[in-house]
Amino acid sequence: MATSSVDFVLRPFEGLPGEPDWVALRELVPAATATARTNAEHGARDVTVTTVLPDGWAALHRADGVVLLALQVVGGSGDASRDLAAALLEALDSEPGTAVQNLGLAGPGPRLQDVLDTTVPFEVTVEESFSYWITPDTEMTPELKAAVEEADAGVVDTKKLAAVDAAYWVRMGAREYLRWAQPHDEQQVIDGLARLHGRRESGFDGAKFIGYFRSNGLVVPVWELARGSEAEDVEGAVAAFAPTFAAALADTEPLDANARRARAGIVARQVTLR
């Protein structure tokens, strides 16, 4: 693999369908899969995008021909899309039953936007177990069973909401949260949140806005939910809040004094992932 530098890209998944879900699976969701397909130039091959693979593999060409691409990989260049495309192309070119190790720093070359068919929806399935790593006809030896169980032990209870795009309910210890990845420009989202927070409207029924993550050029606002809330309990409240949030995001008027104060407080609570 070439080692010449790759330019830093703030939003590496921009232009792909489901950009906020790409970010969520790369940074926030422990176990999930999603659908993708390469374009005609690269064989129109179905690809299963996953959060992680065993032993930190970058990709896997499974023995049954299924190709899996992991998003939560260590290291890489300044362009995650280029790194992932390099791993995917390596997996597609390898024999079934081959794992693609971490490739190191990919040199300049095609990105996911050049390799994938961008008309194919990125449909996410949150998984409760990593058993999908293994082909259905594989005998579950004690060693394999132990490996999957060890990985499963680190899975935090997570569910994807149906009411809006790229919103994930998560239970961490005795608390529940909603993380809602936004497709808009970072400053637009922060301004929208500030408008709502300045009017004391940033929460919704049973939920309190507490801050946001920044990752891969996108903003992921976080709300703390009422204790014991299940994902299905907040679907209606989030659906009802969505138009209010959308109106705040669309507002282009200058922030008033309350919103400016709220914005300063919100920015102070940001957490940048990676």
C-alpha positions, 0 to 999 in steps of 0.5 A: 500500500502506498504511504504518501499522505492523504488530506484530512477530511472533516466529514469523511462520510458526506455524500453517502446515504445515511451519513449520520448513521455512518457516524453513529456506527463508527463512534456510538453504537456497539453492535450493528450492521448496515446494508451497502453495495459496491457500484458497477465499476467495483462489481455491484457486490453486496457489503455488510457494514458492521461496527466491529470485527474480531481481533480488530480486523478491518474487513472480512471476506467470510467463507460463505462469500459475505463481505463485512467492513468494520467501521470501528478500527484503530488508526488510519489516515486523515480520511476515514472514507479512504481508509475504509475503501482501501480495506473494502477493496482488499477484502473484495479481492481476497479469497473467501475465508480471508480476514483483512488486518489493519492496513496501516496508512492508506495512500491516495486512492478511491474513497467510499464515495467512489466505490459504493452505489450511493443509490442503495439505502444505508439501512441499519440493524442494531444487533444484540450479539456478534454471532453474525460474525460467523457463517450460519453453517459453522459449527459453534466450537467452545472456542468460537462460543467463548469469543462471541460471548466475550465480545457480547459482554461489552455490548451496551443496550442500544436501540434505533428509533423509528420516529426519526432518522439516526436517533439511538436510545441507549441504557448505560448503567441505571440511566437512559439517553437519546443520541440523535446524529444530525446531518446538518452543518455543525454550526447550524445544529449548535445555533438551533440547539441554542435557540431552543435552549435559550427559550427553555425548549431544548428538552421534550416530554421526559427528556433533558438536553445535556450536551452533544458529541462532535465526530466526523464533522457532525453533531450528535445532541444527547438528551437524558431520558426519564429513569427507566424509559424504554426506546418505545416509550420515547418514540412519540415524544421525539416525533412530536419534538422533531418539527420544533427542532427542524424549525430551529435548525431552519431559522437564519435570524441572528441569535438573541441574547438568551440564545447567545448565552445558551450557545456559550454554555452548550459549546462548553459541554461538547465532547469531541470523539477521536 
